[in-house]
Amino acid sequence: MLWSRTFAGSWLRRRCARAWKKLDHIPDRERLWRAITPENVYKKGGGIKPSFFRDRRGGYSCDIAVFSSAEKSRRGYMSPPAWNPDDAGLVEFTAGHVRDVTCDVRHEPLNTAAIVNYSHAEFTRELTAMEEDAMSKRARIVIRAKGR
């Protein structure tokens, strides 16, 4: 019921967010968002560079779309911002896309001095180069980064 696109589902999601409840599972069909900066987009063709899905710090971050807004995910939750929010775009993929490349995604809400983000999720491990390439082909740009 939590994930349904009904009033009851919306009410349950608000209640989970208010209680800061960590969710055990993100269904395959759920959309995930991540801001994209111009340098992560190919100049010719406008596609997503595979390196966009690289995170050597561990735990590639993204937002669960039903707990965020496109504008908030595009601009980021960090204060001060980690990138120029006016130039950022937004990329969308699903939890199923992540699982298709044999990785998983987990809900990891953040509540620190710099970031308060209930929608935050992260990959369970770093992707290989082949997995990064596969994700770049599955993901789609929903808001173009400025300058690309």
Secondary structure, DSSP 8 states (H G I E B T S, - for coil): -TTSSSHHHHHHHHHHHHHT---S---TT-EEEEEE-GGGB-TTT--B-GGGG--TTSS-EEEEGGGS-HHHHHH-SBSS-SS-TTT-EEEEEEHHHHHHTT--EEE--EESSSBEETTEEEESS---HHHHHHHHHH-EEEE--TT-
